[in-house]
Protein backbone atom coordinates (compact mmCIF):
# COMPACT_ATOMS: atom_id res chain seq x y z
CA UNK A 1 0.00 0.00 0.00
CA UNK A 2 2.84 2.41 0.73
CA UNK A 3 5.22 3.50 -2.00
CA UNK A 4 8.33 1.35 -2.27
CA UNK A 5 10.64 4.12 -1.00
CA UNK A 6 8.62 4.75 2.19
CA UNK A 7 10.72 4.31 5.32
CA UNK A 8 9.17 3.27 8.63
CA UNK A 9 11.35 3.60 11.70
CA UNK A 10 10.61 2.22 15.13
CA UNK A 11 12.90 1.59 18.02
CA UNK A 12 14.07 2.56 21.48
CA UNK A 13 17.17 4.55 20.51
CA UNK A 14 15.66 8.02 20.16
CA UNK A 15 18.90 9.71 19.09
CA UNK A 16 19.36 7.22 16.24
CA UNK A 17 15.74 7.76 15.18
CA UNK A 18 16.27 11.51 15.13
CA UNK A 19 19.52 11.14 13.19
CA UNK A 20 17.80 8.96 10.54
CA UNK A 21 14.89 11.37 10.35
CA UNK A 22 17.12 14.41 9.92
CA UNK A 23 19.16 12.64 7.25
CA UNK A 24 16.05 11.58 5.31
CA UNK A 25 14.40 15.04 5.38
CA UNK A 26 10.88 13.57 4.93
CA UNK A 27 7.85 15.58 3.83
CA UNK A 28 6.06 14.66 7.05
CA UNK A 29 7.00 12.78 10.23
CA UNK A 30 4.32 10.83 12.12
CA UNK A 31 5.60 10.54 15.67
CA UNK A 32 4.84 11.02 19.33
CA UNK A 33 4.60 14.43 20.95
CA UNK A 34 8.04 14.06 22.54
CA UNK A 35 9.69 13.84 19.11
CA UNK A 36 7.31 16.19 17.32
CA UNK A 37 8.27 19.31 19.26
CA UNK A 38 12.02 19.19 18.60
CA UNK A 39 11.47 18.21 14.96
CA UNK A 40 9.02 21.06 14.41
CA UNK A 41 11.52 23.42 16.02
CA UNK A 42 13.98 22.28 13.34
CA UNK A 43 11.43 23.11 10.63
CA UNK A 44 10.03 19.65 9.94
CA UNK A 45 6.32 19.00 9.50
CA UNK A 46 4.94 16.51 12.00
CA UNK A 47 1.66 14.76 12.74
CA UNK A 48 1.10 13.25 16.17
CA UNK A 49 0.72 9.50 15.99
CA UNK A 50 -1.85 9.58 18.79
CA UNK A 51 -4.22 11.47 16.47
CA UNK A 52 -4.06 8.58 14.03
CA UNK A 53 -4.52 5.97 16.75
CA UNK A 54 -7.67 7.60 18.09
CA UNK A 55 -9.19 8.41 14.71
CA UNK A 56 -12.73 7.06 14.40
CA UNK A 57 -11.96 3.91 12.44
CA UNK A 58 -14.08 0.86 13.03
CA UNK A 59 -12.44 -1.91 11.05
CA UNK A 60 -11.87 -1.50 7.34
CA UNK A 61 -15.20 0.22 6.69
CA UNK A 62 -13.96 3.63 7.81
CA UNK A 63 -10.26 3.27 6.97
CA UNK A 64 -10.85 5.32 3.82
CA UNK A 65 -11.87 8.26 6.03
CA UNK A 66 -8.42 8.28 7.62
CA UNK A 67 -6.70 8.07 4.24
CA UNK A 68 -8.80 10.96 2.93
CA UNK A 69 -8.09 13.08 6.02
CA UNK A 70 -4.34 12.46 5.78
CA UNK A 71 -4.45 13.18 2.04
CA UNK A 72 -6.18 16.50 2.67
CA UNK A 73 -3.55 17.36 5.27
CA UNK A 74 -0.75 16.58 2.83
CA UNK A 75 -2.48 18.52 0.04
CA UNK A 76 -2.63 21.52 2.34
CA UNK A 77 1.12 21.24 2.91
CA UNK A 78 1.70 21.18 -0.84
CA UNK A 79 -0.29 24.41 -1.24
CA UNK A 80 1.81 26.09 1.46
CA UNK A 81 5.08 25.16 -0.25
C-alpha positions as CSV (number, residue, x, y, z in Angstrom):
1,X,0.0,0.0,0.0
2,X,2.8,2.4,0.7
3,X,5.2,3.5,-2.0
4,X,8.3,1.4,-2.3
5,X,10.6,4.1,-1.0
6,X,8.6,4.7,2.2
7,X,10.7,4.3,5.3
8,X,9.2,3.3,8.6
9,X,11.4,3.6,11.7
10,X,10.6,2.2,15.1
11,X,12.9,1.6,18.0
12,X,14.1,2.6,21.5
13,X,17.2,4.6,20.5
14,X,15.7,8.0,20.2
15,X,18.9,9.7,19.1
16,X,19.4,7.2,16.2
17,X,15.7,7.8,15.2
18,X,16.3,11.5,15.1
19,X,19.5,11.1,13.2
20,X,17.8,9.0,10.5
21,X,14.9,11.4,10.4
22,X,17.1,14.4,9.9
23,X,19.2,12.6,7.2
24,X,16.1,11.6,5.3
25,X,14.4,15.0,5.4
26,X,10.9,13.6,4.9
27,X,7.9,15.6,3.8
28,X,6.1,14.7,7.1
29,X,7.0,12.8,10.2
30,X,4.3,10.8,12.1
31,X,5.6,10.5,15.7
32,X,4.8,11.0,19.3
33,X,4.6,14.4,21.0
34,X,8.0,14.1,22.5
35,X,9.7,13.8,19.1
36,X,7.3,16.2,17.3
37,X,8.3,19.3,19.3
38,X,12.0,19.2,18.6
39,X,11.5,18.2,15.0
40,X,9.0,21.1,14.4
41,X,11.5,23.4,16.0
42,X,14.0,22.3,13.3
43,X,11.4,23.1,10.6
44,X,10.0,19.6,9.9
45,X,6.3,19.0,9.5
46,X,4.9,16.5,12.0
47,X,1.7,14.8,12.7
48,X,1.1,13.2,16.2
49,X,0.7,9.5,16.0
50,X,-1.9,9.6,18.8
51,X,-4.2,11.5,16.5
52,X,-4.1,8.6,14.0
53,X,-4.5,6.0,16.7
54,X,-7.7,7.6,18.1
55,X,-9.2,8.4,14.7
56,X,-12.7,7.1,14.4
57,X,-12.0,3.9,12.4
58,X,-14.1,0.9,13.0
59,X,-12.4,-1.9,11.1
60,X,-11.9,-1.5,7.3
61,X,-15.2,0.2,6.7
62,X,-14.0,3.6,7.8
63,X,-10.3,3.3,7.0
64,X,-10.8,5.3,3.8
65,X,-11.9,8.3,6.0
66,X,-8.4,8.3,7.6
67,X,-6.7,8.1,4.2
68,X,-8.8,11.0,2.9
69,X,-8.1,13.1,6.0
70,X,-4.3,12.5,5.8
71,X,-4.4,13.2,2.0
72,X,-6.2,16.5,2.7
73,X,-3.6,17.4,5.3
74,X,-0.8,16.6,2.8
75,X,-2.5,18.5,0.0
76,X,-2.6,21.5,2.3
77,X,1.1,21.2,2.9
78,X,1.7,21.2,-0.8
79,X,-0.3,24.4,-1.2
80,X,1.8,26.1,1.5
81,X,5.1,25.2,-0.3
